[in-house]
Amino acid sequence: METNETEVIQMILKLEPVYFEKIWGGDAFRRLYDYPTGDNCGEAWGISAHPHGSSTVLNGPYKGQTLRTLFEQESHLFGNYHGDRFPILVKLISAKTDLSIQVHPNDDYAKQFDSLGKEECWFILDAADNTDILIGHDVTSKDELRQAIHNNTITDLMRRYPIQTGDFFYIEAGTIHAICGGTTLLEVQQSSDITYRVYDYNRLHNGTLRELHVERALDVINVPDNPLRTTHKNRYFNYNFYDNNSKQTHQANRHGDYIFVLDGSGRFDDVDVKAGDFIMVAADATYETDGRFRYQVTTF
């Protein structure tokens, strides 16, 4: 679709997530958002152009195309973003049981794999009673950390925090962490799929233990660790919440607005939206919202 790049693009794109079954996944997506998922769905990549899974446009002239294809072929929709890859990934995670103890690398370390690093943030959408989350550690040296991993006692040295719906955490690269069973959250991250597992509760998947990545994890884990961060760090992307209770007009960011509808229902221009919907608003577009709903917006 050809467009004069000097024109303001008026475009609201609803996106279909890519769903991933996980050993620790459950049925929360179906229960909360009526997604067409099974009993073991752990992730829904709602705004993704990553080669491991790209969301698909559900409406308009680009219906049926992937976000990855649009980024490569319709750069005006993204404000002719200068980077060689779409920089963010917005997804849902739902854990019926505990995720592995894991860590993600920074940009410098990830370059050797032709990848971005992975900083991320979490907004808790739903949490069972007495649910915790593991973020960071109290280890004083890499030797102590290695010994704890070797002895399967790493969980004893991790920092554990009780969580409830509405909590927010920012996870810097190099921070060891684990989402625990009973948690559903919105994750916004750099567009990376690199995870280094250090402990997985000796679980079997298809009859074998899942792979661990201890040496690479030790390369990147922060020692000493950073303090817990519960406010957003505008380093790789900006992150905001909005409440819509009337008709309002907005101007999209120069590279587009990337949206998840948290609750309620309404419209973005002439596009109906409800809780659980993922939306992209094209770069610099002026758009109107109407209805009663809360939504989260990521920009870069």
RODORO-521178 format. One line per 10 residues: number of its first residue (from 1); their letters; for each residue z, x, y of C-alpha. Coordinates in Angstrom, 1 decimal, decimal comma. Layout:
% residues N
NUM) a) Z/X/Y  ...
***
This chain:
% residues 300
1) metneteviq) 0,0/0,0/0,0  -1,2/1,7/3,2  1,0/1,5/6,3  0,7/3,0/9,8  3,6/5,4/9,8  4,4/4,6/13,5  5,1/0,9/12,6  8,6/-0,3/11,8  8,7/-1,2/8,2  10,2/-4,7/7,6
11) milklepvyf) 11,2/-4,5/4,0  14,1/-5,6/1,8  13,8/-4,4/-1,8  16,0/-5,7/-4,5  16,5/-3,2/-7,4  17,0/-3,7/-11,1  19,5/-1,2/-12,5  18,9/1,0/-15,5  21,6/0,3/-18,1  23,1/2,9/-20,4
21) ekiwggdafr) 25,1/2,2/-23,5  28,1/4,5/-23,8  30,7/5,3/-26,5  33,4/4,2/-24,0  31,5/1,3/-22,5  32,3/-2,4/-22,6  31,2/-5,9/-21,5  32,6/-5,9/-17,9  29,1/-5,9/-16,2  28,2/-9,1/-18,0
31) rlydyptgdn) 31,5/-10,6/-17,2  31,6/-9,6/-13,5  28,0/-9,8/-12,5  26,1/-11,6/-15,3  24,0/-8,5/-16,0  21,9/-8,7/-19,2  24,0/-6,1/-21,0  25,7/-5,8/-24,4  29,2/-5,0/-25,5  29,1/-1,3/-24,9
41) cgeawgisah) 27,3/-0,8/-21,6  29,0/1,9/-19,6  26,7/2,6/-16,7  24,3/0,7/-14,5  22,2/2,9/-12,2  21,3/0,5/-9,4  19,8/2,8/-6,8  18,3/5,7/-8,6  15,1/7,8/-8,5  16,5/10,3/-11,0
51) phgsstvlng) 14,1/11,5/-13,9  16,7/10,3/-16,4  16,6/6,8/-15,1  15,0/5,1/-12,1  15,7/1,6/-10,9  12,8/-0,9/-10,5  11,8/-3,1/-7,6  12,2/-6,8/-8,3  10,4/-8,3/-5,3  7,7/-8,0/-2,7
61) pykgqtlrtl) 4,5/-5,9/-2,7  6,1/-3,1/-4,7  7,5/-5,3/-7,4  7,5/-3,6/-10,8  7,4/0,0/-9,4  10,2/2,4/-9,8  12,2/3,8/-6,9  11,1/7,2/-8,1  7,4/6,3/-7,8  8,0/4,8/-4,3
71) feqeshlfgn) 9,8/8,0/-3,2  6,9/10,1/-4,4  4,1/7,9/-3,1  5,4/5,8/-0,2  7,3/8,3/1,9  7,2/6,1/5,0  9,7/3,7/3,3  12,2/6,6/3,3  11,4/7,8/6,8  9,4/10,7/5,5
81) yhgdrfpilv) 12,6/12,3/4,2  12,1/16,1/4,1  13,8/16,8/0,8  11,8/17,2/-2,4  13,9/14,6/-4,3  15,8/11,4/-3,6  19,3/12,7/-2,8  21,6/9,9/-3,9  22,4/7,8/-6,9  24,4/4,6/-6,7
91) klisaktdls) 25,7/3,2/-9,9  28,4/1,2/-11,6  30,7/2,6/-14,3  32,7/0,4/-16,6  35,1/2,0/-19,1  36,6/0,0/-22,0  38,2/3,3/-23,2  38,8/6,6/-21,6  35,9/8,8/-20,5  36,0/12,5/-21,4
101) iqvhpnddya) 37,9/15,0/-19,2  35,0/16,5/-17,2  33,8/18,3/-14,2  30,6/18,6/-12,1  29,0/21,7/-10,5  28,2/22,3/-6,8  24,7/22,8/-5,4  24,8/26,6/-5,8  25,7/26,4/-9,5  23,3/23,6/-10,3
111) kqfdslgkee) 20,3/25,4/-8,8  19,8/27,3/-12,0  19,0/24,0/-13,7  16,7/22,8/-10,9  19,2/20,2/-10,0  21,4/19,1/-7,2  25,2/19,5/-7,6  27,3/16,5/-8,0  29,9/15,3/-5,5  30,8/11,6/-5,9
121) cwfildaadn) 33,1/8,9/-4,7  34,6/5,9/-6,4  35,5/2,5/-5,2  37,6/0,5/-7,8  36,0/-2,9/-8,4  38,2/-4,0/-11,2  41,2/-2,5/-13,0  43,4/-3,8/-15,8  47,1/-3,9/-15,3  48,8/-0,4/-15,5
131) tdilighdvt) 45,5/1,5/-15,4  45,5/5,1/-14,2  42,9/7,6/-13,2  43,0/11,4/-13,7  41,9/13,5/-10,8  42,7/17,2/-10,4  45,2/19,5/-12,1  48,3/21,6/-11,6  47,0/24,8/-13,3  47,6/28,1/-11,5
141) skdelrqaih) 45,0/30,3/-13,2  41,7/30,1/-15,2  43,6/31,7/-18,2  46,1/28,9/-18,1  43,3/26,4/-17,9  41,4/28,0/-20,8  44,5/28,0/-23,0  45,2/24,3/-22,2  41,6/23,4/-23,2  41,8/25,5/-26,4
151) nntitdlmrr) 45,1/23,8/-27,3  43,9/20,2/-26,5  46,7/19,9/-23,9  44,6/19,7/-20,8  45,6/16,0/-20,2  49,3/17,2/-19,8  48,3/19,3/-16,8  46,2/16,8/-15,0  47,3/14,6/-12,1  47,5/11,0/-13,0
161) ypiqtgdffy) 47,4/8,2/-10,4  47,9/4,4/-10,9  44,9/2,4/-9,5  44,1/-1,1/-8,4  41,1/-3,0/-7,1  40,1/-1,7/-3,7  41,2/1,9/-4,1  38,9/4,7/-3,0  38,6/8,3/-4,2  36,3/11,2/-3,2
171) ieagtihaic) 35,7/13,7/-6,0  34,5/17,1/-4,7  32,4/19,3/-7,0  34,6/21,4/-9,2  37,3/18,7/-9,5  38,3/18,0/-13,1  38,6/14,2/-13,6  38,5/11,3/-16,0  38,1/7,6/-15,6  40,4/5,7/-17,9
181) ggttllevqq) 39,9/2,6/-20,0  40,2/-0,7/-18,1  38,3/0,5/-15,0  35,1/-0,7/-13,4  34,0/1,1/-10,3  31,2/1,7/-7,9  30,1/5,3/-7,8  28,0/6,9/-5,1  27,0/10,5/-5,8  24,4/13,2/-5,3
191) ssdityrvyd) 21,4/12,5/-7,5  22,5/14,7/-10,4  23,2/14,1/-14,1  25,1/17,3/-14,9  28,5/16,7/-16,5  30,6/19,4/-18,3  33,0/17,9/-20,8  36,2/19,9/-21,6  38,0/17,4/-23,8  36,9/14,2/-25,5
201) ynrlhngtlr) 39,9/13,1/-27,6  38,1/14,4/-30,7  36,0/11,2/-30,8  33,1/10,9/-33,2  29,7/9,7/-32,1  27,3/8,9/-34,9  29,6/10,8/-37,2  29,9/14,0/-35,2  32,0/15,3/-32,3  30,4/15,1/-28,9
211) elhveraldv) 29,4/18,4/-27,4  31,8/20,1/-25,1  30,8/22,5/-22,3  34,0/24,6/-21,9  32,5/27,9/-20,5  30,3/26,2/-17,9  33,3/24,0/-17,0  35,5/27,0/-16,5  32,8/28,5/-14,3  33,0/25,6/-11,8
221) invpdnplrt) 36,5/24,1/-12,0  38,5/24,6/-8,8  41,6/26,9/-9,3  43,8/26,3/-7,4  42,8/22,7/-7,0  42,1/20,7/-3,9  44,5/17,9/-2,9  43,7/14,3/-3,7  41,2/12,9/-1,2  41,2/9,1/-0,6
231) thknryfnyn) 38,9/9,1/2,5  35,2/9,7/2,5  33,7/13,1/3,3  30,4/12,7/5,1  28,9/15,8/3,6  26,0/14,6/1,4  25,8/10,9/2,4  27,5/8,4/4,7  29,5/5,5/3,2  30,6/2,3/4,8
241) fydnnskqth) 31,8/-1,3/4,1  30,8/-4,4/6,0  31,9/-8,1/6,0  29,3/-10,6/6,8  30,5/-14,0/7,9  27,7/-15,1/10,2  24,1/-14,4/11,1  23,9/-10,8/12,2  21,1/-8,3/13,1  21,0/-4,7/11,9
251) qanrhgdyif) 19,0/-1,5/12,3  18,5/0,5/9,1  19,1/4,2/9,1  16,1/6,5/9,6  15,9/7,1/5,8  16,9/3,6/4,8  20,0/1,6/4,0  21,2/1,5/0,3  23,4/-1,4/-0,4  25,6/-2,9/-3,1
261) vldgsgrfdd) 26,9/-6,4/-2,7  30,6/-6,5/-3,6  31,3/-10,2/-3,4  30,1/-13,5/-2,1  26,5/-14,5/-1,5  23,9/-14,8/1,3  20,6/-13,5/2,5  19,0/-10,3/3,7  16,1/-11,6/5,8  14,5/-14,1/3,3
271) vdvkagdfim) 15,9/-12,4/0,2  18,8/-14,1/-1,6  21,7/-11,8/-2,6  24,9/-12,2/-4,5  27,7/-10,0/-5,9  26,3/-7,3/-8,1  22,9/-6,9/-6,4  21,5/-3,6/-5,4  19,3/-3,5/-2,3  17,2/-0,9/-0,4
281) vaadatyetd) 16,3/-1,6/3,2  13,3/0,5/4,3  13,7/3,2/6,9  14,2/2,0/10,5  13,7/-1,6/9,6  15,4/-4,3/11,7  16,9/-6,9/9,4  19,1/-10,0/9,5  22,0/-10,9/7,2  23,3/-14,4/6,8
291) grfryqvttf) 26,1/-15,8/4,6  29,6/-14,9/3,5  29,7/-11,6/1,6  31,0/-8,1/1,6  28,8/-5,1/1,0  28,8/-1,4/0,8  26,1/0,7/2,6  25,1/4,3/1,8  22,9/6,3/4,1  21,7/9,9/4,2
***
